[in-house]
């Protein structure tokens, strides 16, 4: 998260999760399913 946002002033723990969910929903609308995987404790990976 430090890499994506310079400041933590508006970021809470849920910000990245919400944005990833929105991105996944948009990808699913284009029939792209399971493109982004969650690596628990590490982050996300694009397959």
PQR file with spaces between the fields and no chain letter, atoms N, CA, C, O and H, PARSE charges and radii, in Angstrom:
ATOM       1  N    UNK     1       0.817   -1.180    0.000 -0.4000 1.5000
ATOM       2  CA   UNK     1       0.000    0.000    0.000 -0.0000 2.0000
ATOM       3  C    UNK     1       0.869    1.255    0.000  0.5500 1.7000
ATOM       4  O    UNK     1       0.470    2.279   -0.555 -0.5500 1.4000
ATOM       5  N    UNK     2       2.033    1.191    0.605 -0.4000 1.5000
ATOM       6  CA   UNK     2       2.930    2.346    0.584 -0.0000 2.0000
ATOM       7  C    UNK     2       3.331    2.696   -0.839  0.5500 1.7000
ATOM       8  O    UNK     2       3.490    3.871   -1.170 -0.5500 1.4000
ATOM       9  H    UNK     2       2.357    0.359    1.056  0.4000 1.0000
ATOM      10  N    UNK     3       3.497    1.678   -1.687 -0.4000 1.5000
ATOM      11  CA   UNK     3       3.890    1.907   -3.074 -0.0000 2.0000
ATOM      12  C    UNK     3       2.776    2.595   -3.850  0.5500 1.7000
ATOM      13  O    UNK     3       3.053    3.448   -4.693 -0.5500 1.4000
ATOM      14  H    UNK     3       3.368    0.723   -1.418  0.4000 1.0000
ATOM      15  N    UNK     4       1.510    2.237   -3.582 -0.4000 1.5000
ATOM      16  CA   UNK     4       0.387    2.793   -4.323 -0.0000 2.0000
ATOM      17  C    UNK     4      -0.001    4.182   -3.854  0.5500 1.7000
ATOM      18  O    UNK     4      -0.352    5.036   -4.668 -0.5500 1.4000
ATOM      19  H    UNK     4       1.284    1.544   -2.898  0.4000 1.0000
ATOM      20  N    UNK     5       0.058    4.415   -2.570 -0.4000 1.5000
ATOM      21  CA   UNK     5      -0.337    5.701   -2.007 -0.0000 2.0000
ATOM      22  C    UNK     5       0.824    6.276   -1.224  0.5500 1.7000
ATOM      23  O    UNK     5       1.424    5.585   -0.401 -0.5500 1.4000
ATOM      24  H    UNK     5       0.343    3.721   -1.909  0.4000 1.0000
ATOM      25  N    UNK     6       1.152    7.551   -1.475 -0.4000 1.5000
ATOM      26  CA   UNK     6       2.258    8.207   -0.772 -0.0000 2.0000
ATOM      27  C    UNK     6       1.947    8.453    0.695  0.5500 1.7000
ATOM      28  O    UNK     6       2.845    8.466    1.536 -0.5500 1.4000
ATOM      29  H    UNK     6       0.665    8.113   -2.144  0.4000 1.0000
ATOM      30  N    UNK     7       0.682    8.645    0.993 -0.4000 1.5000
ATOM      31  CA   UNK     7       0.291    8.989    2.344 -0.0000 2.0000
ATOM      32  C    UNK     7      -0.768    8.012    2.833  0.5500 1.7000
ATOM      33  O    UNK     7      -1.576    7.527    2.041 -0.5500 1.4000
ATOM      34  H    UNK     7      -0.048    8.634    0.309  0.4000 1.0000
ATOM      35  N    UNK     8      -0.773    7.725    4.106 -0.4000 1.5000
ATOM      36  CA   UNK     8      -1.769    6.832    4.677 -0.0000 2.0000
ATOM      37  C    UNK     8      -2.932    7.610    5.298  0.5500 1.7000
ATOM      38  O    UNK     8      -3.722    7.039    6.049 -0.5500 1.4000
ATOM      39  H    UNK     8      -0.118    8.120    4.749  0.4000 1.0000
ATOM      40  N    UNK     9      -3.042    8.892    4.995 -0.4000 1.5000
ATOM      41  CA   UNK     9      -4.024    9.744    5.660 -0.0000 2.0000
ATOM      42  C    UNK     9      -5.466    9.345    5.368  0.5500 1.7000
ATOM      43  O    UNK     9      -6.335    9.545    6.217 -0.5500 1.4000
ATOM      44  H    UNK     9      -2.400    9.356    4.385  0.4000 1.0000
ATOM      45  N    UNK    10      -5.745    8.786    4.187 -0.4000 1.5000
ATOM      46  CA   UNK    10      -7.126    8.427    3.838 -0.0000 2.0000
ATOM      47  C    UNK    10      -7.325    6.935    3.663  0.5500 1.7000
ATOM      48  O    UNK    10      -8.387    6.505    3.213 -0.5500 1.4000
ATOM      49  H    UNK    10      -5.040    8.623    3.498  0.4000 1.0000
ATOM      50  N    UNK    11      -6.346    6.152    4.002 -0.4000 1.5000
ATOM      51  CA   UNK    11      -6.393    4.715    3.761 -0.0000 2.0000
ATOM      52  C    UNK    11      -6.722    3.981    5.055  0.5500 1.7000
ATOM      53  O    UNK    11      -6.103    4.219    6.092 -0.5500 1.4000
ATOM      54  H    UNK    11      -5.483    6.501    4.368  0.4000 1.0000
ATOM      55  N    UNK    12      -7.708    3.083    4.980 -0.4000 1.5000
ATOM      56  CA   UNK    12      -7.934    2.194    6.107 -0.0000 2.0000
ATOM      57  C    UNK    12      -7.651    0.772    5.630  0.5500 1.7000
ATOM      58  O    UNK    12      -7.290    0.563    4.472 -0.5500 1.4000
ATOM      59  H    UNK    12      -8.210    2.890    4.137  0.4000 1.0000
ATOM      60  N    UNK    13      -7.810   -0.178    6.496 -0.4000 1.5000
ATOM      61  CA   UNK    13      -7.475   -1.561    6.166 -0.0000 2.0000
ATOM      62  C    UNK    13      -8.303   -2.118    5.024  0.5500 1.7000
ATOM      63  O    UNK    13      -7.879   -3.059    4.352 -0.5500 1.4000
ATOM      64  H    UNK    13      -8.104   -0.008    7.436  0.4000 1.0000
ATOM      65  N    UNK    14      -9.472   -1.552    4.799 -0.4000 1.5000
ATOM      66  CA   UNK    14     -10.400   -2.110    3.829 -0.0000 2.0000
ATOM      67  C    UNK    14     -10.267   -1.493    2.436  0.5500 1.7000
ATOM      68  O    UNK    14     -10.874   -2.005    1.495 -0.5500 1.4000
ATOM      69  H    UNK    14      -9.816   -0.789    5.345  0.4000 1.0000
ATOM      70  N    UNK    15      -9.504   -0.423    2.269 -0.4000 1.5000
ATOM      71  CA   UNK    15      -9.426    0.299    1.002 -0.0000 2.0000
ATOM      72  C    UNK    15      -8.955   -0.589   -0.142  0.5500 1.7000
ATOM      73  O    UNK    15      -9.585   -0.622   -1.199 -0.5500 1.4000
ATOM      74  H    UNK    15      -9.011   -0.008    3.033  0.4000 1.0000
ATOM      75  N    UNK    16      -7.877   -1.295    0.054 -0.4000 1.5000
ATOM      76  CA   UNK    16      -7.342   -2.150   -1.006 -0.0000 2.0000
ATOM      77  C    UNK    16      -8.312   -3.280   -1.324  0.5500 1.7000
ATOM      78  O    UNK    16      -8.504   -3.605   -2.496 -0.5500 1.4000
ATOM      79  H    UNK    16      -7.365   -1.268    0.913  0.4000 1.0000
ATOM      80  N    UNK    17      -8.921   -3.882   -0.326 -0.4000 1.5000
ATOM      81  CA   UNK    17      -9.876   -4.968   -0.537 -0.0000 2.0000
ATOM      82  C    UNK    17     -11.072   -4.494   -1.365  0.5500 1.7000
ATOM      83  O    UNK    17     -11.502   -5.186   -2.288 -0.5500 1.4000
ATOM      84  H    UNK    17      -8.765   -3.618    0.626  0.4000 1.0000
ATOM      85  N    UNK    18     -11.597   -3.338   -1.043 -0.4000 1.5000
ATOM      86  CA   UNK    18     -12.738   -2.783   -1.783 -0.0000 2.0000
ATOM      87  C    UNK    18     -12.363   -2.537   -3.238  0.5500 1.7000
ATOM      88  O    UNK    18     -13.128   -2.875   -4.141 -0.5500 1.4000
ATOM      89  H    UNK    18     -11.247   -2.775   -0.294  0.4000 1.0000
ATOM      90  N    UNK    19     -11.202   -1.956   -3.469 -0.4000 1.5000
ATOM      91  CA   UNK    19     -10.769   -1.685   -4.841 -0.0000 2.0000
ATOM      92  C    UNK    19     -10.524   -2.967   -5.628  0.5500 1.7000
ATOM      93  O    UNK    19     -10.840   -3.028   -6.816 -0.5500 1.4000
ATOM      94  H    UNK    19     -10.581   -1.682   -2.735  0.4000 1.0000
ATOM      95  N    UNK    20      -9.974   -3.977   -4.995 -0.4000 1.5000
ATOM      96  CA   UNK    20      -9.760   -5.255   -5.686 -0.0000 2.0000
ATOM      97  C    UNK    20     -11.088   -5.913   -6.028  0.5500 1.7000
ATOM      98  O    UNK    20     -11.223   -6.504   -7.099 -0.5500 1.4000
ATOM      99  H    UNK    20      -9.717   -3.928   -4.029  0.4000 1.0000
ATOM     100  N    UNK    21     -12.060   -5.821   -5.148 -0.4000 1.5000
ATOM     101  CA   UNK    21     -13.388   -6.373   -5.422 -0.0000 2.0000
ATOM     102  C    UNK    21     -14.023   -5.662   -6.601  0.5500 1.7000
ATOM     103  O    UNK    21     -14.612   -6.309   -7.466 -0.5500 1.4000
ATOM     104  H    UNK    21     -11.951   -5.341   -4.278  0.4000 1.0000
ATOM     105  N    UNK    22     -13.916   -4.358   -6.651 -0.4000 1.5000
ATOM     106  CA   UNK    22     -14.455   -3.589   -7.780 -0.0000 2.0000
ATOM     107  C    UNK    22     -13.775   -3.983   -9.083  0.5500 1.7000
ATOM     108  O    UNK    22     -14.440   -4.146  -10.107 -0.5500 1.4000
ATOM     109  H    UNK    22     -13.438   -3.832   -5.948  0.4000 1.0000
ATOM     110  N    UNK    23     -12.467   -4.136   -9.054 -0.4000 1.5000
ATOM     111  CA   UNK    23     -11.722   -4.532  -10.246 -0.0000 2.0000
ATOM     112  C    UNK    23     -12.129   -5.931  -10.696  0.5500 1.7000
ATOM     113  O    UNK    23     -12.334   -6.163  -11.888 -0.5500 1.4000
ATOM     114  H    UNK    23     -11.927   -4.004   -8.222  0.4000 1.0000
ATOM     115  N    UNK    24     -12.247   -6.850   -9.767 -0.4000 1.5000
ATOM     116  CA   UNK    24     -12.663   -8.214  -10.113 -0.0000 2.0000
ATOM     117  C    UNK    24     -14.056   -8.232  -10.720  0.5500 1.7000
ATOM     118  O    UNK    24     -14.306   -8.976  -11.669 -0.5500 1.4000
ATOM     119  H    UNK    24     -12.080   -6.662   -8.799  0.4000 1.0000
ATOM     120  N    UNK    25     -14.974   -7.420  -10.186 -0.4000 1.5000
ATOM     121  CA   UNK    25     -16.329   -7.350  -10.738 -0.0000 2.0000
ATOM     122  C    UNK    25     -16.325   -6.822  -12.162  0.5500 1.7000
ATOM     123  O    UNK    25     -17.069   -7.324  -13.004 -0.5500 1.4000
ATOM     124  H    UNK    25     -14.771   -6.816   -9.415  0.4000 1.0000
ATOM     125  N    UNK    26     -15.504   -5.822  -12.447 -0.4000 1.5000
ATOM     126  CA   UNK    26     -15.407   -5.293  -13.805 -0.0000 2.0000
ATOM     127  C    UNK    26     -14.822   -6.328  -14.756  0.5500 1.7000
ATOM     128  O    UNK    26     -15.271   -6.456  -15.894 -0.5500 1.4000
ATOM     129  H    UNK    26     -14.900   -5.414  -11.762  0.4000 1.0000
ATOM     130  N    UNK    27     -13.817   -7.068  -14.288 -0.4000 1.5000
ATOM     131  CA   UNK    27     -13.234   -8.116  -15.113 -0.0000 2.0000
ATOM     132  C    UNK    27     -14.256   -9.225  -15.393  0.5500 1.7000
ATOM     133  O    UNK    27     -14.312   -9.747  -16.506 -0.5500 1.4000
ATOM     134  H    UNK    27     -13.451   -6.965  -13.363  0.4000 1.0000
ATOM     135  N    UNK    28     -15.057   -9.583  -14.393 -0.4000 1.5000
ATOM     136  CA   UNK    28     -16.075  -10.615  -14.583 -0.0000 2.0000
ATOM     137  C    UNK    28     -17.124  -10.193  -15.603  0.5500 1.7000
ATOM     138  O    UNK    28     -17.655  -11.035  -16.328 -0.5500 1.4000
ATOM     139  H    UNK    28     -15.012   -9.159  -13.489  0.4000 1.0000
ATOM     140  N    UNK    29     -17.428   -8.906  -15.669 -0.4000 1.5000
ATOM     141  CA   UNK    29     -18.363   -8.404  -16.669 -0.0000 2.0000
ATOM     142  C    UNK    29     -17.823   -8.613  -18.080  0.5500 1.7000
ATOM     143  O    UNK    29     -18.593   -8.685  -19.038 -0.5500 1.4000
ATOM     144  H    UNK    29     -16.997   -8.222  -15.081  0.4000 1.0000
ATOM     145  N    UNK    30     -16.507   -8.708  -18.209 -0.4000 1.5000
ATOM     146  CA   UNK    30     -15.863   -8.963  -19.505 -0.0000 2.0000
ATOM     147  C    UNK    30     -15.530  -10.444  -19.669  0.5500 1.7000
ATOM     148  O    UNK    30     -14.743  -10.811  -20.541 -0.5500 1.4000
ATOM     149  H    UNK    30     -15.881   -8.650  -17.431  0.4000 1.0000
ATOM     150  N    UNK    31     -16.125  -11.293  -18.837 -0.4000 1.5000
ATOM     151  CA   UNK    31     -15.904  -12.742  -18.846 -0.0000 2.0000
ATOM     152  C    UNK    31     -14.461  -13.134  -18.534  0.5500 1.7000
ATOM     153  O    UNK    31     -13.979  -14.161  -19.012 -0.5500 1.4000
ATOM     154  H    UNK    31     -16.764  -10.994  -18.128  0.4000 1.0000
ATOM     155  N    UNK    32     -13.783  -12.331  -17.745 -0.4000 1.5000
ATOM     156  CA   UNK    32     -12.441  -12.652  -17.273 -0.0000 2.0000
ATOM     157  C    UNK    32     -12.582  -13.051  -15.813  0.5500 1.7000
ATOM     158  O    UNK    32     -12.739  -12.197  -14.940 -0.5500 1.4000
ATOM     159  H    UNK    32     -14.174  -11.497  -17.357  0.4000 1.0000
ATOM     160  N    UNK    33     -12.526  -14.355  -15.551 -0.4000 1.5000
ATOM     161  CA   UNK    33     -12.769  -14.881  -14.212 -0.0000 2.0000
ATOM     162  C    UNK    33     -11.470  -15.443  -13.644  0.5500 1.7000
ATOM     163  O    UNK    33     -10.685  -16.054  -14.370 -0.5500 1.4000
ATOM     164  H    UNK    33     -12.399  -15.048  -16.259  0.4000 1.0000
ATOM     165  N    UNK    34     -11.245  -15.241  -12.363 -0.4000 1.5000
ATOM     166  CA   UNK    34     -10.076  -15.767  -11.651 -0.0000 2.0000
ATOM     167  C    UNK    34      -8.754  -15.260  -12.221  0.5500 1.7000
ATOM     168  O    UNK    34      -7.749  -15.970  -12.180 -0.5500 1.4000
ATOM     169  H    UNK    34     -11.883  -14.745  -11.773  0.4000 1.0000
ATOM     170  N    UNK    35      -8.748  -14.047  -12.747 -0.4000 1.5000
ATOM     171  CA   UNK    35      -7.530  -13.451  -13.293 -0.0000 2.0000
ATOM     172  C    UNK    35      -6.622  -12.957  -12.165  0.5500 1.7000
ATOM     173  O    UNK    35      -5.397  -13.014  -12.267 -0.5500 1.4000
ATOM     174  H    UNK    35      -9.565  -13.470  -12.780  0.4000 1.0000
ATOM     175  N    UNK    36      -7.238  -12.476  -11.099 -0.4000 1.5000
ATOM     176  CA   UNK    36      -6.490  -11.981   -9.945 -0.0000 2.0000
ATOM     177  C    UNK    36      -6.723  -12.932   -8.779  0.5500 1.7000
ATOM     178  O    UNK    36      -7.860  -13.149   -8.359 -0.5500 1.4000
ATOM     179  H    UNK    36      -8.234  -12.429  -11.016  0.4000 1.0000
ATOM     180  N    UNK    37      -5.661  -13.483   -8.273 -0.4000 1.5000
ATOM     181  CA   UNK    37      -5.731  -14.409   -7.149 -0.0000 2.0000
ATOM     182  C    UNK    37      -5.242  -13.718   -5.879  0.5500 1.7000
ATOM     183  O    UNK    37      -4.385  -12.836   -5.932 -0.5500 1.4000
ATOM     184  H    UNK    37      -4.738  -13.306   -8.615  0.4000 1.0000
ATOM     185  N    UNK    38      -5.788  -14.122   -4.755 -0.4000 1.5000
ATOM     186  CA   UNK    38      -5.357  -13.605   -3.466 -0.0000 2.0000
ATOM     187  C    UNK    38      -4.363  -14.573   -2.847  0.5500 1.7000
ATOM     188  O    UNK    38      -4.652  -15.759   -2.691 -0.5500 1.4000
ATOM     189  H    UNK    38      -6.484  -14.838   -4.712  0.4000 1.0000
ATOM     190  N    UNK    39      -3.190  -14.060   -2.496 -0.4000 1.5000
ATOM     191  CA   UNK    39      -2.184  -14.833   -1.789 -0.0000 2.0000
ATOM     192  C    UNK    39      -2.232  -14.392   -0.344  0.5500 1.7000
ATOM     193  O    UNK    39      -1.667  -13.359    0.016 -0.5500 1.4000
ATOM     194  H    UNK    39      -2.956  -13.096   -2.623  0.4000 1.0000
ATOM     195  N    UNK    40      -2.901  -15.167    0.483 -0.4000 1.5000
ATOM     196  CA   UNK    40      -3.115  -14.788    1.885 -0.0000 2.0000
ATOM     197  C    UNK    40      -1.793  -14.459    2.577  0.5500 1.7000
ATOM     198  O    UNK    40      -0.838  -15.234    2.530 -0.5500 1.4000
ATOM     199  H    UNK    40      -3.360  -16.006    0.190  0.4000 1.0000
ATOM     200  N    UNK    41      -1.762  -13.312    3.210 -0.4000 1.5000
ATOM     201  CA   UNK    41      -0.575  -12.877    3.924 -0.0000 2.0000
ATOM     202  C    UNK    41       0.480  -12.236    3.046  0.5500 1.7000
ATOM     203  O    UNK    41       1.483  -11.729    3.549 -0.5500 1.4000
ATOM     204  H    UNK    41      -2.538  -12.683    3.248  0.4000 1.0000
ATOM     205  N    UNK    42       0.262  -12.254    1.707 -0.4000 1.5000
ATOM     206  CA   UNK    42       1.255  -11.693    0.787 -0.0000 2.0000
ATOM     207  C    UNK    42       0.685  -10.594   -0.087  0.5500 1.7000
ATOM     208  O    UNK    42       1.333   -9.568   -0.292 -0.5500 1.4000
ATOM     209  H    UNK    42      -0.552  -12.666    1.298  0.4000 1.0000
ATOM     210  N    UNK    43      -0.526  -10.793   -0.609 -0.4000 1.5000
ATOM     211  CA   UNK    43      -1.102   -9.792   -1.502 -0.0000 2.0000
ATOM     212  C    UNK    43      -1.858  -10.455   -2.633  0.5500 1.7000
ATOM     213  O    UNK    43      -2.557  -11.449   -2.439 -0.5500 1.4000
ATOM     214  H    UNK    43      -1.053  -11.627   -0.443  0.4000 1.0000
ATOM     215  N    UNK    44      -1.705   -9.887   -3.821 -0.4000 1.5000
ATOM     216  CA   UNK    44      -2.457  -10.350   -4.985 -0.0000 2.0000
ATOM     217  C    UNK    44      -1.492  -10.734   -6.100  0.5500 1.7000
ATOM     218  O    UNK    44      -0.383  -10.209   -6.198 -0.5500 1.4000
ATOM     219  H    UNK    44      -1.137   -9.080   -3.979  0.4000 1.0000
ATOM     220  N    UNK    45      -1.945  -11.665   -6.939 -0.4000 1.5000
ATOM     221  CA   UNK    45      -1.136  -12.098   -8.081 -0.0000 2.0000
ATOM     222  C    UNK    45      -2.045  -12.188   -9.305  0.5500 1.7000
ATOM     223  O    UNK    45      -3.192  -12.625   -9.216 -0.5500 1.4000
ATOM     224  H    UNK    45      -2.845  -12.092   -6.859  0.4000 1.0000
ATOM     225  N    UNK    46      -1.510  -11.769  -10.438 -0.4000 1.5000
ATOM     226  CA   UNK    46      -2.234  -11.838  -11.721 -0.0000 2.0000
ATOM     227  C    UNK    46      -1.775  -13.094  -12.429  0.5500 1.7000
ATOM     228  O    UNK    46      -0.583  -13.307  -12.652 -0.5500 1.4000
ATOM     229  H    UNK    46      -0.578  -11.415  -10.510  0.4000 1.0000
ATOM     230  N    UNK    47      -2.743  -13.916  -12.774 -0.4000 1.5000
ATOM     231  CA   UNK    47      -2.399  -15.167  -13.494 -0.0000 2.0000
ATOM     232  C    UNK    47      -2.971  -15.124  -14.891  0.5500 1.7000
ATOM     233  O    UNK    47      -2.798  -16.070  -15.659 -0.5500 1.4000
ATOM     234  H    UNK    47      -3.711  -13.743  -12.592  0.4000 1.0000
